[in-house]
């Protein structure tokens, strides 16, 4: 982020402007100029604001570049979420062919929950580190209402497209995985594990895109 350059003669310029103000006739122009000068921050305040902006940009960059990993207790599924909770990658162990559809589906859900927990912990840590920066922000009731509405929304979105789908994922309006299941009997046995992982990723990705489209439409319409 580019810093605001404060000229060396900043205070002199403010003083000269105040002197010029005294020569203005009474009226709206003088009143407006007086308000502008009264709002001119001291040099220290400008420097503090620039430092705060730099810190905020660094925290935001760190958060946006982070990935959050999760796996299940049996280490059958590994996945990574980005900072928004979107699925970035997913892999299955070759040993899934020894497990039932239900067991692997539960492993997908468990790995997701672990990644979500890591993401939530990272966000809370960032909020603690940047508590003073958050205190500088003006309250945004609309954003708070939208987050609460997303959290409470009962809407669910499927990753299924046809009767031939191998699996289906269900996500909330916020894109969080709420349920996963295989639709083909013995999918974990009959389908090669890398292909099966690709099918799982595709189903979750499609469900998340549908949720994101719905959320974007709601925001664009001004509804919530």
N, C-alpha and C positions, 0 to 999 in steps of 0.2 A: 504494500500500500504506500502511495506517495505521501510524504509528510507535507503539512502546510508550512510553508516557509514564512517565518516571522522576521520582518526586516530589522536590521540593527537599530534603526532610528524610529522604531514603532511608537515609542512613548512620545518622541518629538512630533511625530505626525498627528497623534491624537491631540497633543497640546495645541498644535497649529490649527487643527480643525475646530477646537473649542474657541480659540481666539477669533476665527472667522465667523463662527456661529454668533458671537456677540455683536458682530457688525450687521447681521441680517435683521431686517425689519420684523416686527411682530407679525405673526400670521401662521397659516398651516405649514408653509415651507420650513420655517424656523422650528416649529413644534416637531415636525417629522425628523429633521436633522438632529434635534436634541435627543429624541428617543433612540435614534441610531447610535449616537455617541454614548449615551447612557448604557447601552447594551454591549459596547465594545469590551471584550474580556481582557483582563490583565495578561501580560506575557506568560506568567506561570500557569494560568488556566489553559492557555492555548497549548503549551507544552504538555501539560497533564492530559489534555484531551487527545493529543497526537499519540502519546504513549499508550493510552487506553485503547485507541483505535488499532495500534500495532498489536497489542496483546490479544484483542478480540479477533483480529484477522488470523493470528497464529493459532489460536484455539479452534477457530472455525476450520482452518485448513487441516489441522490435526484430526478433528472429528470426521471431516468429509473424506479423508484418505484412509481412515481406519477400516479394518475388516474384523468381523466377530465370528469366531469359530465355535462350533458345537459338535458334540458326538454323543452317542448313547452309551449306556453302561457297558454294553458288550463290544463297543467300538466297531459296530457294523456299518454305521452311516457317519460320514463326515460332511459338514456343510459350512458355508461361510455366508454371512449377511453383510450388506453394506450399512452405512450409518443411517439410512432411511428404513432399514428392515427388509430390503429387497434381497432376494436370493442371488448370490454371486456365483457360487459353485457348489456342486454336490457330487459325492462319490460313494459307491457302495463297496463293501468288502467282497472278495471272491467267495467268502464263506456263506453268502446269502443263499446259496443253493442247498444248504443244509437246514434252512429255516422255512417256516410257513409264511404265507402271505401276511397273515395278521401280525406275526412277530416282527417282520421287517417294517410293516406300516407303523407299528408302535415305536420302532427304533427311529424312523424318520421324524415322528412327532417329538420324541425325547431329544433328539439332536437339535431340532428347531428350538425347543424350549431352552436348551443350554446356551445356544447362540444368542437368543433373545435376552437371557439373563446377563450374559457378558456385555451385550450392547447397553442394557439399562444401567449396569454398573459403571460403564465408561461414561455415559451421559451424566450420571450423578456426580462422578468424580470431576468432570469438566465443570459442572455447575458449582461445585465447592471451590475449585481453583479460581473460577471467574465470578465469584459471588459479588465482588465489588463492581465488576463490569455490569452485571445484571441489575444491580441497584441503580445504575445510571440510566437505565432504559425506562422510557415512559410506558406505563401499563397499556396493554393492547387487549381490551376486552373481547374484541371480535375474534382474535386468534385463540384466546383462552376458551371462548364458547365453542369454536370449531373443534378444538382438541377434545373437549368434553363430549361433544356430539359424536365425534368419530369413535371415541371409547365406548359410548353407550349404544351405538347403532347395532340393531339386530341383523342387519343385512349381511348375507354371506354370498360368496362368489365361487363358482366352480371352475375347475380346469378341464372339464370334460368337453369333448366336441362331438363324439359320435358313439354308437354302440360298440365300435371296434377298439375303443380306447383300452389301453393296458391298465391304467390307473386313473384316479381322480383325486384332486386336492380341493379343499375348501378353505377359503381365507376370509377374514373379516374385512370391513371397509378400510381399515388401516393397513391391510396387507398381511396381517399375522396369520400364520397357519393355524387353523382350528380343528381340522380333521384330514386324515389321509387314508386311502384304501386302494387295494388292488382289485380290479374288476375281472381279471382273467384267472381262472383256476390254475394253481401251480405256476404262477408267473415267476416266482423266485427260483423255481427249479428249471423251467423250460426255456427261460430267456437268459442269455449271457449277461453277466453282472454289469458290464460297462454299458451295454444297450439298455438294460433295465434302469441304470442310473440316469441315462439320458431321458428316458421316458418319465421318470419321477421329476427331474428338473423341468422338463417341458410342461408338465401338468401344473406344477406350482407356479412357474413363470406366467402361464396363461391366466391362471386365476388371479394372480397379483396384477396383471395388466388390466383385467376386467374391473377389478376393484379401483385401480388408479383412474381409469376412464370415468367410472361412476363418480368418484370423488371430484375430479376435475370439472365434470358437468355440474355438479351441485355448487361448487365454489363459483363457477362462471355465472350461474343463474342467481347467485346471491342468496340461495336458500341454505338452510341448515336446521 
